[in-house]
């Protein structure tokens, strides 16, 4: 399960860890000190082969594993060594016979069909970290919940601070009782491809700091309740809609109540986004340093053939016809440190996408889309260089045309470059993996 760190990786992107490191980092978020964690010898939660260990005596971690009858089993760990070290605790579904499970961390190790009865949530009411969905960054395994209403039992988890349903199919709506999880800090709904509705009551989660809605392509809109999440630091997958569709949805301007927001990921079907009004709003986020914008490219793919509703077939890309060679005027300067653009729909960079408007930018990622001109063809004057950009990733840009000398004039301070499947970027001294590093820099 470990991912080896490759020399191809840039420093900020070595983010995949083994299971123990994931658990350690989440426990640290809950205030657990290093000396209280036991990840050595017989107390490890997993063997090197990735199988759950039954020999437990001093920690509070559990794994969900499938039984032959598809019901949930635990590989549970006792906190004080009172239980038999080889015991295996099975979730009892019979009323009156179940005992609370004291585990504070529960992972779905490899169960693919979740049968989550209300009694199961009652038994795990002490859990702080609940990972029911997919948690390996490279995994594509299918996980499915039998019925969305089975998640109503989440209301019993009064102490949960970290909840992940990532990659679970069959969840068409998040039940309203989730709004009662007042201690929740992190809610991960990434890649719930069947998800269509988020309850308005989500605004009651005032302690929420991280919300991930990436790859939830069937969401009908962002609930107005999102604007009540004033402690959010990270928001991923926010949908920006056309004005005709957003009367009942949370808007970009509504998010200004999030004074602590430092990382924002936007998905939109509007081709000329961000417009001047959008840029004015983005400039008002005082703490915003990392921005990702994705333009509708993923709507043309079938993310989950087994769960996509017929409504997907009728959703179309909002084509606002814009002159590709004329950028909308804007003098707005954004204090971004990292900008990630996916499926950029225009051939020329808009005025806001210029060095003079992104003076603090040091990481620029552009992946896919129609972009051809990034400032290298300004014949009437010397191109303004991106002097602060140190890390640059250019991927799947079939129209972008530039040679190495033009590139170095445009990006004189780049220390790390990725050039992946950009056939018109010529004479670039990248290695076989499309990577170039400044030899003067030690990573």
Secondary structure by P-SEA (a helix, b strand, c coil): ccccccccccccccccccaaaaaaaaaaaacccccccccccccccccccccccccccccbbbbbbbccccccccccccccccccccccccccccccccccccccbbbccccccccccaaaaaaacccccccccccccccbbbbbbccccccccccccccccbbbbccccccccccccccccccccbbbbccccccccccccccccccccbbbbcccccccccccccccccccccccbbbbbcccccccccccccccccccccbbbbbbcccccccaaaaaaaaacccccbbbbbcccccccccccccccccccccccccccccccccccccccccccbbbbcccccccccccccccccccccbbbbccccccccccccccccccccccccbbbbcccccccccaaaaaaacccccbbbbcccccccccccccccccccccccc
